[in-house]
């Protein structure tokens, strides 16, 4: 009677370990295949929508990243460029020094791209005017005056294409206010840089432009804040209080910086109460 030879135990020594590791690795890849198959790169429109969600949640850095992704996926898309510029322009408000300067330079560059790709778009021109206005905050008197000329030109182009953009009227109001408040030295510089102080700029025109912006976008917190600040400087305390109180009471949904603007409005109201 033949006896079956004894079964040899499978080796578990070092030689078998690479095979076991390979098997486990292949199993892991196999299990991951459905997830990899289901994954896909976000489209430009999906990235744009994600940027809007992040912006509405006041997460400016995340919004900026999503809008940048949209621009990369849709080169030459003026809407994506304008929204990226706005997010960068406002994100720069939360920084200081060289980092702020860099962020605002990016905002200007993207707005310029929007104008280049969509020169007939009012939104492109107002985006550039806003970005230049913030960039001017980091410059000296000469550079500010030089930028003021382009800011005014871009604002005029935006309003010529669509006079119902409240942000364009806001920029026009700020331009009037800044030019009207030039001191004697700055006026001398304006003579050499601009060929004279721009005519027609006044606090009264600034107030009218703010009122126009508010009539078009009554829920925009920053319109109320800056108008209240102007009225305070003009000595119209009761009117300033009205606008600042309105700024504080509005829903913080008009800008990713609304909470910051409302905090500034409260601080101004406290000063008016003293």
C-alpha positions in Angstrom: 0.0 0.0 0.0 1.5 3.3 -1.1 1.6 5.9 1.5 1.1 9.5 0.5 4.3 11.5 1.2 4.0 13.9 4.0 2.8 17.3 3.0 5.5 20.0 3.0 4.6 23.1 4.9 4.7 26.3 2.8 7.8 28.4 3.7 7.1 31.6 5.6 10.7 32.7 5.4 12.2 35.8 3.9 11.9 34.5 0.3 8.1 34.5 0.5 7.7 38.0 2.0 8.2 40.0 -1.2 5.5 37.9 -2.9 3.2 38.5 0.0 3.9 42.2 -0.1 3.3 42.3 -3.8 0.0 40.5 -3.4 -1.2 42.9 -0.7 -0.1 45.9 -2.9 -2.0 44.6 -5.9 -5.0 44.0 -3.7 -4.8 47.6 -2.5 -4.6 48.9 -6.1 -7.6 46.7 -7.1 -9.7 48.0 -4.2 -8.8 51.6 -5.1 -9.6 51.2 -8.8 -13.3 52.2 -8.4 -12.4 55.3 -6.5 -9.8 56.2 -9.1 -12.2 55.5 -11.9 -14.8 57.7 -10.3 -12.5 60.6 -9.6 -12.3 63.4 -12.2 -10.7 66.8 -12.5 -13.0 69.7 -11.6 -14.3 71.6 -14.7 -13.8 75.3 -14.9 -17.5 76.0 -14.2 -17.4 73.7 -11.2 -14.3 75.5 -9.9 -16.0 78.8 -10.5 -19.1 77.6 -8.5 -16.8 76.4 -5.7 -15.2 79.8 -5.6 -18.6 81.4 -5.3 -19.5 79.1 -2.4 -16.2 79.8 -0.6 -16.6 83.6 -1.2 -20.1 83.6 0.2 -18.7 81.8 3.3 -16.1 84.6 3.6 -13.3 82.1 3.1 -11.3 84.3 0.8 -8.1 82.2 0.5 -10.2 79.2 -0.5 -12.2 81.3 -2.9 -9.0 82.6 -4.4 -7.7 79.1 -4.9 -10.9 77.9 -6.6 -11.1 80.9 -8.9 -7.5 80.4 -9.8 -8.3 76.9 -10.7 -11.2 78.1 -12.9 -8.9 80.6 -14.7 -6.5 77.8 -15.4 -9.2 75.5 -16.7 -10.8 78.3 -18.8 -8.0 80.6 -20.0 -9.4 83.9 -21.2 -12.7 83.6 -19.2 -13.3 87.2 -18.1 -15.9 86.2 -15.4 -13.4 83.9 -13.7 -10.6 86.5 -14.0 -12.9 89.2 -12.5 -13.9 87.1 -9.5 -10.3 86.0 -8.9 -9.3 89.7 -9.0 -12.0 90.6 -6.5 -11.1 87.8 -4.1 -7.4 88.8 -4.3 -8.2 92.5 -3.9 -10.2 91.8 -0.7 -7.8 89.1 0.5 -5.1 91.8 0.4 -7.0 93.8 3.0 -6.2 91.2 5.5 -2.4 91.4 5.0 0.3 93.9 5.4 3.6 94.9 3.9 5.2 93.1 1.0 2.6 90.3 1.1 -0.2 92.8 0.7 1.6 94.6 -2.1 2.1 91.2 -3.9 -1.5 90.2 -3.6 -2.8 93.5 -4.8 -0.4 93.4 -7.8 -1.9 90.0 -8.6 -5.4 91.4 -8.4 -4.5 94.2 -10.9 -2.8 91.7 -13.3 -5.9 89.5 -13.4 -8.2 92.5 -13.8 -6.0 93.7 -16.7 -6.3 90.2 -18.3 -10.1 90.5 -17.9 -10.1 93.8 -19.8 -7.9 92.4 -22.5 -10.1 89.4 -23.1 -13.4 91.3 -22.6 -12.9 95.0 -23.4 -16.6 95.6 -23.7 -17.4 94.2 -20.3 -18.4 96.7 -17.7 -17.4 94.2 -15.0 -13.9 93.9 -16.4 -13.4 97.6 -16.2 -14.8 98.0 -12.7 -12.7 95.1 -11.5 -9.6 96.9 -12.7 -10.7 100.2 -11.2 -11.3 98.6 -7.8 -7.9 96.7 -7.9 -6.0 99.8 -8.9 -7.8 101.8 -6.1 -6.5 99.3 -3.5 -3.1 99.2 -5.1 -2.9 103.0 -4.8 -3.2 102.7 -1.0 0.3 101.2 -0.9 1.9 103.9 -3.1 3.4 107.3 -2.4 1.8 110.6 -3.5 3.3 110.6 -7.1 2.2 107.0 -7.8 -1.2 107.6 -6.3 -1.8 110.6 -8.5 -0.7 108.7 -11.6 -3.0 105.7 -10.7 -5.9 108.1 -10.0 -6.0 109.0 -13.7 -6.3 105.3 -14.8 -8.8 104.6 -12.0 -11.1 107.4 -13.2 -10.7 106.3 -16.9 -11.6 102.7 -16.0 -14.6 103.8 -13.9 -15.9 105.9 -16.8 -15.5 103.0 -19.2 -17.5 100.8 -16.8 -20.3 103.3 -16.3 -20.5 104.0 -20.0 -21.1 100.3 -20.6 -23.4 99.7 -17.6 -24.5 102.7 -15.4 -26.3 100.3 -13.1 -23.1 98.9 -11.4 -23.1 100.2 -7.9 -19.5 99.3 -7.3 -18.5 101.6 -10.2 -20.3 104.5 -8.5 -18.6 103.7 -5.3 -15.2 104.0 -7.0 -16.3 107.3 -8.6 -17.3 108.5 -5.1 -13.9 107.6 -3.6 -12.1 109.2 -6.5 -14.0 112.5 -6.0 -13.3 112.3 -2.3 -9.5 111.6 -2.6 -9.0 114.3 -5.3 -11.0 116.9 -3.3 -8.9 116.2 -0.2 -5.5 116.8 -1.8 -3.3 119.1 0.2 -1.2 121.9 -1.2 1.9 119.8 -1.9 -0.2 117.1 -3.6 -1.9 119.7 -5.7 1.5 120.9 -6.9 2.4 117.3 -7.8 -0.9 117.0 -9.6 0.2 119.9 -11.8 3.3 118.2 -12.9 2.0 114.6 -13.1 -1.6 115.2 -14.4 -1.3 118.6 -15.9 -3.4 120.0 -13.1 -5.9 118.9 -10.5 -8.8 117.1 -12.2 -11.7 119.4 -12.5 -15.1 118.7 -11.1 -13.9 116.6 -8.2 -15.7 117.6 -5.0 -17.2 116.2 -1.7 -20.6 117.0 -3.1 -20.0 114.9 -6.1 -18.6 112.1 -3.9 -21.8 112.2 -1.8 -24.0 112.1 -4.9 -22.0 109.1 -6.3 -22.4 107.2 -3.0 -26.1 107.9 -3.0 -26.3 106.5 -6.5 -24.4 103.4 -5.5 -26.7 102.9 -2.5 -29.8 103.3 -4.7 -28.5 100.6 -7.0 -27.2 98.2 -4.2 -29.0 99.2 -1.0 -27.7 96.1 0.8 -24.0 96.6 0.1 -22.4 97.2 3.4 -19.3 99.0 2.2 -21.4 101.7 0.4 -23.0 102.6 3.7 -19.7 102.5 5.6 -17.7 104.8 3.2 -20.6 107.2 2.8 -21.0 107.4 6.5 -17.3 108.1 6.8 -17.5 110.9 4.2 -20.6 112.4 5.9 -18.7 112.4 9.3 -15.8 114.2 7.7 -18.2 116.7 6.2 -19.6 117.5 9.6 -23.0 115.9 8.8 -23.1 113.8 11.9 -26.8 112.9 11.9 -26.6 111.7 8.3 -23.4 109.8 9.1 -25.0 108.1 12.0 -27.9 107.0 9.8 -25.7 105.4 7.2 -23.4 103.7 9.8 -26.3 102.3 11.7 -27.6 100.9 8.4 -24.3 99.4 7.6 -24.3 97.6 11.0 -27.9 96.4 10.6 -27.6 94.9 7.1 -27.1 91.2 6.6 -23.4 90.4 6.1 -23.9 88.9 2.6 -22.8 91.6 0.2 -19.0 91.0 0.5 -16.6 88.6 2.1 -15.3 91.5 4.1 -18.7 92.6 5.5 -17.9 91.6 9.1 -14.8 93.7 8.9 -16.7 96.7 7.4 -19.4 96.4 10.1 -16.8 96.4 12.8 -15.4 99.6 11.3 -18.9 101.1 11.2 -19.4 100.3 14.9 -16.1 102.0 15.8 -17.1 105.1 13.9 -20.5 105.2 15.6 -18.7 105.1 19.0 -16.6 108.1 17.9 -19.8 110.0 16.9 -21.2 109.3 20.4 -18.4 111.0 22.2 
